[in-house]
Amino acid sequence: MAERLLIRQILRRWQPNAAVPSCKIKLIKAIYEQQCCYTAGANGENYEKEKNHQWLILPPFTPTADGSSIGKKLYGRTDETNTTALKWILKCCPHLPRSLVQKLFRLRQVRKECSSDESKDQRPRRVGAKDLMDIGDRICLPKSVDEKSHPTTAENQSFSSEEERKIVQSLELYKDSAIIVINKPPGMPVQGGVGIRRSLDELAAKYLRYDYMEPPRLVHRLDRDSSGILVMGRTQLSTSVLHSVFREKTIGASNDVLGCKRILQKKYWALVIGSPRRRQGSVSVPLIKVVIDNGKSERITVADNSNTLSGQHAVTDYRVIASSPSGYTWLELSPLTGRKHQLRVHCAEVLGTPIVGDYKYGRQAHKKLGHYLESASDHLKLADKDTAGLELESGSLSDEQFSLHLHCKEMVVPDISVVLQHGNISDLDSARIGNIVLRAPLPAHMQTSWDLLNSKLQYL
């Protein structure tokens, strides 16, 4: 530091002079460069201490089978993707919420030590979430992140409720070492957001962790007003595998892949207004998102000819379970792709049979029936209920106001626990992996509607 101040004073004194001998300039330059080298050397000696004090350093990257590669292997496809910085952090730090890690990337607080750097004193460089990892690369996170990610026992107990715990755990349909499945009640949001105090992902993190260090993570979504089977991964790896399975299912159906394996199957029950022309068939039309009300809201609709290329291909198989003379029909819907509001839009806009209680896409049909044009869950004050709004009895055909009659009744998923216990993923034979068949009983309002129409139903 003293040498730098001396050099600055010399430069200030020489500044007024018009002509400075070139030899003196070279001499000052040499002194300055020597000082920079000395400072860099001193920093290099202390770098390891500073790094360990300020950063949480993850293990060097080594290529291993991740969830995406396992999912593609189950479908009999090759994996050509590489591991990104985001995936490596989530793999090394399963206790860190994904939202927190993504926030670190947005704030540019994630660094990477590249194995290709020859100098050991090279400081970590900023890295993006989608940047690829090379063998030997090390990720550095702020030291404070690991401290904040572990809530204390007192914090966990401050908002616990034994009654709430019993209700949430009563929703369990299935549990093994890799996944946990619950029967989502209608009116309960799956994810938290603005104005939502309780959501299933938060409740699962509190009450469905059991002896696991990691909280259950969402694998797929269900609309707030719908109900039925909701699968959650119990570890980061099992969640990643199932994410890939759900994604590959959509990719295969969207691209009309011949001989595509259907290792994932979903069946919904829906009560619709009217009846489709055919007793069974398939709907295959692209869907797009449109903004309405001057940007205040949005909805999904069937893409027209001009927007076909920008639309997301959506495929749904359907069949009539039973119909009644009163104008209602029970449908079994099997989505081959996983698009937002896919079943609701296909029923309302393609089949011409909107789902009972779907006031967003079946407004006119409900208006003709003389019913309220608001969903039942709009009037639920979930935050004021001690039971977190987990029981919704009203909304059947016997009530003045309908709840959405859409329920994920059956799902077939691969036995991920066996896959993860398999020693060598490279020789994994998907044909030998068993399936888990999941079934969820109808919610109270749909069961009541079924009982009301049962004497009049004409079964297929």
C-alpha positions in Angstrom: 0.0 0.0 0.0 2.9 2.4 0.9 4.5 1.8 -2.5 1.3 2.6 -4.3 0.9 5.9 -2.4 4.5 6.8 -3.3 3.9 6.2 -7.0 0.8 8.3 -6.9 2.7 11.2 -5.3 5.4 11.0 -7.9 2.8 11.0 -10.7 1.0 14.1 -9.3 4.3 16.0 -9.1 5.2 15.2 -12.7 1.8 16.0 -14.0 2.4 19.7 -14.7 5.5 19.1 -16.7 4.8 19.1 -20.4 7.6 16.7 -21.2 8.6 13.7 -19.1 11.7 11.7 -20.1 10.6 8.3 -21.5 13.1 6.5 -19.3 11.4 7.8 -16.1 8.0 6.8 -17.4 9.3 3.3 -18.1 10.8 3.2 -14.6 7.6 4.2 -12.9 5.7 1.7 -15.1 8.1 -1.1 -14.1 7.7 -0.2 -10.4 3.9 -0.2 -10.7 3.8 -3.6 -12.5 6.2 -5.1 -9.9 3.9 -3.8 -7.1 0.8 -5.4 -8.8 2.6 -8.7 -9.1 3.5 -8.5 -5.4 0.0 -7.7 -4.4 -1.4 -10.6 -6.5 1.1 -13.0 -5.0 0.1 -11.9 -1.5 -3.6 -12.3 -2.3 -2.9 -15.7 -3.8 -1.4 -16.9 -0.5 -4.5 -15.8 1.5 -7.0 -16.8 -1.2 -7.8 -20.2 0.1 -8.5 -18.8 3.6 -10.8 -16.1 2.3 -12.6 -18.6 0.0 -13.3 -21.0 2.8 -14.5 -18.2 5.0 -16.9 -16.6 2.5 -18.1 -19.5 0.3 -19.8 -22.8 0.6 -17.8 -24.9 -1.8 -19.5 -27.9 -3.4 -17.7 -31.1 -4.4 -16.1 -31.2 -7.9 -18.4 -32.1 -10.6 -18.4 -35.7 -11.7 -20.8 -37.0 -14.3 -23.4 -39.4 -12.8 -26.8 -40.6 -13.9 -29.3 -37.9 -13.0 -33.1 -37.9 -13.0 -33.4 -36.8 -16.6 -31.2 -39.6 -17.9 -33.0 -42.2 -15.9 -36.4 -40.9 -17.1 -35.3 -41.1 -20.7 -33.8 -44.6 -20.1 -37.2 -45.8 -18.9 -38.7 -44.6 -22.2 -35.9 -46.3 -24.1 -34.3 -43.1 -25.4 -30.7 -41.9 -25.3 -29.7 -39.0 -23.1 -27.7 -36.4 -24.9 -28.1 -33.6 -22.3 -25.4 -32.3 -20.0 -25.6 -31.3 -16.4 -26.2 -27.6 -15.7 -25.0 -25.6 -12.8 -28.5 -25.5 -11.4 -28.9 -29.3 -11.5 -25.5 -29.8 -9.8 -26.4 -27.5 -6.9 -29.7 -29.2 -6.4 -28.0 -32.6 -6.5 -25.3 -31.6 -4.0 -27.7 -29.6 -1.7 -31.1 -31.3 -1.7 -32.0 -29.4 1.5 -31.9 -26.0 -0.4 -35.3 -25.0 -1.9 -35.2 -24.8 -5.7 -36.7 -21.3 -5.5 -33.8 -20.1 -3.3 -31.2 -21.5 -5.6 -32.8 -19.8 -8.6 -32.9 -16.5 -6.7 -29.1 -16.8 -6.1 -28.6 -17.1 -9.8 -30.8 -14.1 -10.5 -28.8 -12.1 -7.9 -25.6 -13.3 -9.5 -24.3 -14.8 -6.3 -23.2 -18.1 -7.7 -19.6 -18.7 -8.7 -17.7 -21.5 -10.5 -14.1 -22.6 -10.3 -13.3 -24.0 -13.7 -11.1 -27.0 -13.8 -9.6 -25.8 -17.0 -8.0 -22.8 -15.3 -4.3 -23.3 -15.1 -3.7 -20.9 -12.2 -4.7 -22.2 -8.8 -5.2 -18.6 -7.6 -7.9 -17.9 -10.2 -10.9 -16.5 -8.5 -14.3 -18.0 -9.1 -16.3 -16.6 -12.0 -20.0 -15.8 -12.1 -22.1 -18.6 -13.6 -25.6 -18.9 -15.0 -28.2 -21.5 -14.1 -28.1 -23.1 -17.5 -24.3 -23.0 -17.9 -22.9 -26.5 -18.4 -20.5 -28.2 -16.0 -17.2 -29.7 -16.9 -15.5 -32.5 -15.0 -13.7 -31.1 -12.0 -15.6 -27.8 -11.9 -16.6 -26.6 -8.4 -19.5 -24.4 -7.5 -19.2 -21.7 -4.8 -22.3 -20.5 -2.9 -22.5 -17.7 -0.3 -21.7 -19.2 3.1 -24.9 -17.7 4.7 -27.1 -19.7 2.4 -26.4 -23.0 4.1 -27.1 -21.5 7.5 -30.4 -20.0 6.5 -31.7 -23.2 4.9 -32.0 -25.1 8.1 -34.9 -23.8 10.3 -34.5 -24.4 14.0 -36.7 -26.9 15.9 -38.4 -24.0 17.6 -39.3 -22.4 14.3 -40.9 -25.7 13.1 -42.9 -26.1 16.3 -44.2 -22.5 16.3 -46.7 -23.1 13.5 -47.4 -26.9 14.0 -50.9 -28.1 14.6 -51.6 -31.7 15.6 -55.1 -31.5 14.1 -53.8 -30.1 10.9 -51.1 -32.8 10.8 -53.7 -35.6 11.1 -55.8 -34.1 8.3 -52.9 -33.8 6.0 -51.6 -37.3 6.7 -55.1 -38.7 6.2 -54.9 -37.6 2.6 -52.1 -40.1 1.9 -52.8 -42.8 -0.7 -49.4 -44.4 -1.1 -45.8 -44.0 0.2 -42.5 -45.7 -0.4 -38.9 -44.7 -0.2 -39.1 -42.6 -3.4 -42.6 -41.1 -3.7 -45.6 -40.0 -1.6 -49.0 -39.7 -3.1 -52.0 -37.8 -1.7 -55.6 -37.4 -2.6 -55.8 -33.6 -3.2 -59.1 -32.1 -1.9 -60.9 -29.6 -4.2 -60.4 -25.9 -3.5 -56.9 -26.4 -2.1 -54.1 -24.7 -4.0 -51.1 -26.9 -4.8 -48.6 -24.1 -4.7 -48.3 -21.0 -2.6 -48.7 -17.5 -4.1 -50.0 -14.0 -3.5 -53.0 -14.2 -1.1 -52.5 -17.9 -0.3 -51.6 -18.7 3.2 -51.8 -22.5 3.0 -50.8 -24.7 0.0 -50.2 -28.4 -0.3 -46.5 -28.1 -1.0 -46.1 -26.2 2.2 -48.2 -28.5 4.2 -46.4 -31.5 2.8 -43.1 -30.0 3.8 -44.3 -29.7 7.3 -46.2 -32.9 7.9 -45.2 -35.5 5.3 -41.4 -35.4 5.7 -41.3 -38.1 8.3 -37.8 -39.3 8.9 -36.4 -37.7 5.7 -34.1 -34.7 5.8 -35.6 -33.4 2.5 -39.2 -32.2 2.1 -41.5 -33.8 -0.5 -41.5 -32.0 -3.8 -44.2 -31.5 -6.4 -43.9 -33.6 -9.6 -46.9 -32.3 -11.4 -49.8 -29.9 -10.9 -53.6 -30.0 -10.4 -55.9 -27.1 -10.7 -57.0 -25.5 -7.5 -60.6 -26.5 -8.0 -59.9 -30.1 -9.2 -59.1 -33.0 -7.0 -57.4 -36.4 -7.0 -54.0 -38.0 -7.3 -51.0 -35.8 -6.7 -47.6 -37.4 -6.8 -44.6 -35.9 -4.9 -41.0 -37.0 -4.8 -39.5 -37.7 -1.4 -35.9 -36.8 -2.6 -34.4 -34.5 -5.1 -33.4 -37.4 -7.3 -36.7 -39.2 -7.3 -38.4 -35.9 -8.1 -36.1 -35.3 -11.0 -36.7 -38.8 -12.3 -40.5 -38.3 -12.2 -40.2 -34.9 -13.7 -38.4 -36.5 -16.7 -41.1 -39.2 -16.9 -43.9 -36.7 -17.1 -42.0 -34.6 -19.6 -41.1 -37.5 -21.8 -44.7 -38.6 -21.8 -45.7 -35.2 -23.2 -42.9 -35.1 -25.7 -43.7 -38.5 -27.1 -47.4 -37.8 -27.5 -46.8 -34.3 -28.9 -44.4 -35.6 -31.6 -46.5 -38.7 -32.4 -43.6 -40.9 -31.6 -44.4 -44.4 -33.0 -44.2 -47.1 -30.4 -43.9 -44.6 -27.6 -44.1 -46.5 -24.3 -46.9 -45.5 -22.0 -45.2 -46.1 -18.6 -47.2 -43.2 -17.2 -51.0 -43.3 -17.5 -53.6 -40.9 -16.0 -57.4 -41.2 -15.9 -59.7 -38.5 -14.8 -63.4 -38.6 -14.2 -65.5 -35.6 -15.2 -69.2 -34.8 -15.1 -70.0 -32.7 -18.1 -73.0 -30.8 -19.4 -74.4 -32.4 -22.6 -72.9 -35.4 -24.3 -70.2 -35.8 -27.0 -71.3 -37.0 -30.5 -69.2 -40.1 -30.2 -69.1 -42.5 -27.2 -65.3 -42.5 -27.3 -62.5 -41.0 -29.3 -59.4 -38.8 -29.2 -58.9 -35.0 -29.2 -55.7 -33.7 -30.7 -55.6 -29.9 -31.1 -52.9 -27.3 -30.1 -53.6 -24.9 -27.3 -52.4 -21.3 -26.8 -52.5 -18.8 -24.0 -54.4 -15.5 -24.7 -54.4 -12.4 -22.5 -57.8 -10.8 -21.8 -59.3 -7.9 -19.8 -56.5 -5.6 -20.8 -53.8 -7.9 -19.4 -55.5 -8.5 -16.1 -56.2 -12.2 -16.7 -55.5 -15.0 -19.2 -57.0 -18.2 -20.5 -56.2 -21.1 -22.6 -58.0 -21.7 -25.9 -57.7 -23.8 -29.1 -55.2 -22.4 -31.5 -56.6 -21.3 -34.8 -54.9 -21.7 -38.2 -52.8 -18.6 -37.8 -51.5 -19.6 -34.4 -51.1 -23.3 -34.9 -47.3 -23.2 -35.0 -47.1 -21.3 -31.8 -49.5 -23.5 -30.0 -48.7 -26.4 -27.7 -49.9 -29.8 -29.0 -52.4 -31.4 -26.7 -53.9 -34.9 -26.9 -56.7 -36.4 -24.9 -58.4 -39.7 -25.1 -62.0 -39.9 -23.8 -64.8 -42.3 -23.4 -68.4 -42.1 -22.0 -68.8 -43.9 -18.7 -72.6 -43.1 -18.3 -75.1 -40.6 -19.4 -78.5 -39.4 -17.9 -81.7 -38.1 -19.6 -81.3 -34.9 -17.6 -78.4 -33.8 -19.8 -75.4 -34.8 -17.8 -72.6 -37.3 -18.9 -69.8 -38.9 -16.9 -66.6 -39.0 -19.0 -63.3 -40.8 -18.5 -60.5 -38.5 -19.7 -57.0 -39.8 -20.4 -54.5 -36.9 -21.1 -51.5 -38.0 -23.2 -49.9 -34.6 -22.8 -49.7 -32.4 -19.8 -50.8 -28.9 -20.9 -52.4 -26.3 -18.6 -56.2 -26.6 -18.5 -56.0 -29.2 -21.2 -59.0 -31.3 -20.2 -61.2 -28.3 -19.4 -60.6 -26.7 -22.8 -60.9 -29.9 -24.8 -64.2 -30.7 -23.1 -65.6 -27.2 -23.5 -64.3 -26.0 -26.9 -63.8 -29.3 -28.8 -66.3 -31.7 -27.5 -68.9 -29.0 -26.7 -69.5 -30.5 -23.2 -68.1 -28.1 -20.5 -67.3 -29.7 -17.2 -69.8 -29.0 -14.4 -68.6 -26.2 -12.1 -66.1 -24.9 -14.7 -67.3 -21.3 -14.9 -64.2 -20.2 -16.7 -64.6 -22.2 -19.9 -68.3 -23.2 -19.6 -69.9 -19.9 -18.6 -72.6 -19.9 -21.2 -73.7 -23.5 -20.5 -74.0 -22.7 -16.8 -75.9 -19.5 -17.5 -78.5 -21.5 -19.5 -78.9 -23.7 -16.4 -79.5 -20.7 -14.3 -76.6 -21.2 -11.9 -74.2 -18.8 -10.3 -71.3 -17.8 -12.5 -68.6 -18.1 -9.9 -66.7 -21.2 -8.7 -67.4 -22.5 -5.2 -63.8 -22.1 -4.1 -64.0 -18.3 -4.8 -66.0 -18.0 -1.7 -63.9 -20.2 0.5 -61.8 -18.4 3.1 -59.1 -20.9 3.5 -57.0 -18.8 5.8 -59.9 -18.6 8.3 -60.3 -22.4 8.6 -58.4 -24.3 11.2 -58.4 -27.3 9.0 -56.8 -25.4 6.1 -59.9 -25.8 4.0 -59.2 -29.5 3.4 -62.9 -30.5 3.5 -65.3 -29.2 0.9 -68.6 -31.0 1.1 -70.8 -28.6 -0.9 -70.9 -28.1 -4.7 -72.8 -31.1 -6.0 -75.8 -31.1 -8.3 -78.1 -30.8 -5.3 -76.6 -27.4 -4.4 -77.3 -24.0 -5.9 -73.7 -23.6 -6.8 -71.5 -26.2 -8.4 -67.9 -27.1 -7.6 -65.7 -28.3 -10.4 -66.4 -31.9 -11.2 -63.0 -33.0 -12.4 -61.1 -35.6 -10.5 -57.8 -37.5 -11.1 -59.1 -41.0 -10.3 -56.4 -43.3 -11.4 -52.7 -43.1 -12.3 -50.1 -45.7 -13.2 -46.5 -44.7 -12.5 -43.2 -46.7 -12.7 -41.8 -48.0 -9.5 -39.1 -45.4 -9.1 -37.9 -46.9 -5.8 -36.7 -50.0 -7.6 -35.1 -47.9 -10.3 -33.1 -45.9 -7.7 -32.0 -49.0 -5.9 -30.7 -50.4 -9.1 -26.9 -50.5 -9.0 -26.0 -49.8 -12.6 -28.3 -47.4 -14.5 -26.5 -48.0 -17.8 -27.9 -51.6 -18.0 -31.3 -50.7 -16.6 -34.0 -52.7 -18.4 -37.2 -50.6 -18.4 -39.3 -53.7 -19.3 -38.5 -55.3 -16.0 -39.5 -52.3 -13.9 -42.9 -52.8 -12.3 -45.8 -50.3 -12.1 -47.7 -48.8 -9.2 -51.4 -48.4 -9.7 -52.9 -45.5 -7.7 -56.6 -44.9 -7.2 -58.3 -42.1 -5.4 -62.0 -42.1 -4.3 -64.3 -39.3 -5.5 -64.6 -36.2 -3.4 -67.8 -35.7 -1.5 -69.5 -33.3 -4.0 -68.8 -35.6 -6.9 -69.9 -38.7 -5.0 -73.1 -36.9 -4.1 -73.7 -36.0 -7.8 -73.0 -39.6 -8.8 -75.5 -40.9 -6.3 -78.2 -38.4 -7.4 -77.8 -39.5 -11.0 -77.3 -43.2 -10.4 -80.9 -44.2 -10.8 -81.1 -42.4 -14.1 -77.7 -43.2 -15.5 -77.4 -45.3 -18.7 -74.1 -47.1 -18.6 -71.9 -47.8 -21.6 
